[in-house]
């Protein structure tokens, strides 16, 4: 049976609140450090054009049924024909995004700066929490939880008799690390550099591959079946009016 614990108010004052405040301050400091380390990059004209081209092709797919069949076929041929279509990329012109990134030293340096600004503060903060606050039961969730949450909420506490709703200091650190995203958006704005979840997802990638995106958009455009919606507008309007009259 799970035991009920009485948490000392000193734990709240000297563990829970300082840990939360330090996590917020580190996130704000890291945001301004990232802004200072960020270099102004001139966007590649070719990548910008290819991105706009993909957006136009997607708009064509989305609105394909609102233009006549002849107009749709002309636009489709303009984008995806095998000779000079805008979405067609010859095999010899395909580029490796990893080689493209490492050929640009500024891009590689910016990626290294972003990763260092994320890894170094996290490592130091975790070492500080693990050294000073290891083994503390810092808080309690005000609703019951299942046993599956024990590993997430009681990291560093090897007691199976403690109720799952109690949160250890180490788990509170991880909850703050990934749960302060909304607070940073309110303080620093939506476009801030403190989203650790997004950065961890981006660490495995090496940049945008326009060649693959153009090929995928060409395949999506080729399989679109045109069905002009204009002749059916009167029938749809009539059915909607009948439903309104019946109500």
N, C-alpha and C positions, 0 to 999 in steps of 0.2 A: 504493500500500500504506500502511495506517495505521501511524503511528509510535508506539512505546511511549515514554512519558515517565517520568522519575524525579522524583517530587514531593518538594520540599524539606520537611523537617519544620517549618521556620519558617512555611510556608504553612498547615500544620495549626494551629500555635500562634497565629498572628497574623491569620488570615483565616477558616478554617473554624470553629474553636471560638468565637471572639468573635462571628461573625455568627450562629451558632446560639443562643448565650446571649442576645444582644441581641434576637433575634426572640421568644424565650420571655418575656423580661422586658417587652418592649413589649406582648405579648399580655396578660400578667397586669395590667400597669398600665392598659391600655385597658379591661379588665374592671371594675376598681374605679372608673375614671373614668365609665364608662357607668352603673354603679350609682348614683354620686352625681348624675349628670345626669338619671337616670330619675325621672319624676314619677308619683305614685300616681294611677291613673286608676280612676274608678268605672265598672264595666261597664254598658253600656246594657241595660236590662231587656228591651227588645224584641228585641235581637240575641241575648241569651242564650236567650230563649224560642224563637226561631226555630231556633237551633242545636240545642236539645234536641228540638224537633219533628222536625227532619231526622234526628236520631239514632234517634228512635222509629220513624219511617217506614222507615229502613234495617233496623232490627231486624225489622219486620213483613215486609219483603221476604225477609230471610234465613230467617225461621222460618215462611214462608207455608204450607209443606207439612206442618207439624206441628199445625195447627189445622183444624177442620172447614171445609168450603167455605162454609157459612152464616156462620160467624164471620169468615172472611176477607173475604167480600163486605161484611159490615157495617162492618168496620174500613176497608176500602178506600173505601167510600162516605163514611165519616166524614172521611177525609183528603183525598179527591180529587174530591168532587162539585163541580159548577160553581156552585152557589148559595152555600153557606156552608162548603165544605171548608177544612180548616186549611191545606192546601198550595196552594189556589187563590188567586192574587194578581190582582186586577183590573188592567187595563192602566193605568188612571189613577193607581194607587198605586205604580207602579214608580219606584224612586229611583236616581239616578245616584250610584255610590259615590264618584266623584271630587268631585262637588259636595258630597256629604255630608262628605267629609274636609276640604275647604277651608272649609266652614261652621263647623267645629270648630277653633278656633285651637290648642287644646292638642294635638290629634292631629297637625296640621301641624308644630307645634314639636317634638314628640317624634320625628317622622320626620326632621326636619332635624338634630336632635341625634345620632340614630343614624348618619345618613349622614356627618356631620362627624367623629364619633368613629372612623369607618372610613377615610375618605378622607385626613384630615390625617396620621395616623400612617403610613399606607402611602406617601404622597407623600414625607414627610420621610425615612423609612427607605430608600426606593428612591434618593432623591438622595444619601444618605450612602453607600450601597453603590456607586452608580455613580461617585461621586467618589473614594472611597478604595480600592475593591477592583476597579475595572474592569480586565478583561483577565487576571485570575488564573485558573489552572486549579486549582480548590480540592480536588477529590476524584475518585475513580474508582469506578464501579459494579463490583462483584465478579463480574459475569456479562456475557456479550456481548449487544449490542443491534443492532437493524437501523438502517439509515440514516434511517428515519422519525423517530427520536428525536433526531437531531442538532440540529434547530431548537429543541427543547425543552430539551436538556441543555447546549448550547454557545452560549447567547445571549451575544453580545458577543465571540465568538472567530471570526474569519473565516479559519479554516484547515481546508481539506477533508482534509488529510492526517492530522489528529489522530483517533485512534480515538473511536468514538461513546460509549464507556463513560466518557470523561472528562467531568467536570461543571465548568462555569465558575462563578465566584462569583456572577454575576447570576442564573444558572439556579438555583443553590443558594438564593438568596433567595426565588425563586418556589416552589421545592419546600418550603421552610420555611413560606412564607405559606399554602399550601393543604394542607400535610401535617401540621401540628401540631394538627389538630383532635382526634385521639385523646388526645394528651398534655394538652391543655387540659381535656378531659373528665375525665381522671384527677385533675388538679390542682384545677380549679375546679368540677367537677361537670358533670352532663349539661346542665343549663340554664344555659349561660354565654353571654356576649355577644361571643365572639371568633370565631364561625363566619363567615368572610368569604364563603365560597361561598354560604351561605344568604342573607346580606345582599345580595349582588350580584343574586341571583335576585329578592329582594323589592323592589329599588330601582325596578323597572319597574312594580310594582303599586301601587294606590292604596287598598287596603283590601278588606274582605270585602263581597261583593254578596249579601245574603240573598235578594233577590228572584229572582235567577237560580238560586240553589241550590234554592229552594223549587219553582220551575218545573221544574227538571231532575229533582228527586226525584219530583214528581207524574207526569212522563212515565215515569220508570222503574217507578213503582208501577202505572201503567195497563197496561203491557205484561206484567206478571207473570201467568203461567199457573199456576193452582192445581192441584196434584196431591197429594191427601191421602196421606201416607205410611203411616198407621196400618194400613190393610188389607193392606199388603204386608210388614209386619213379620214375620209368621209365615213367609212364603215366604223372606224373606231369612235369618231365623234357621235355617230348615231347610237352606238351601243352605250356610250357614256350618258347621253341624254335620256335614253330609255331607262337606265338604272336610276337616274335622278328623278324622273317622273314617277316611277314605281314607288320610290321612297316617300 
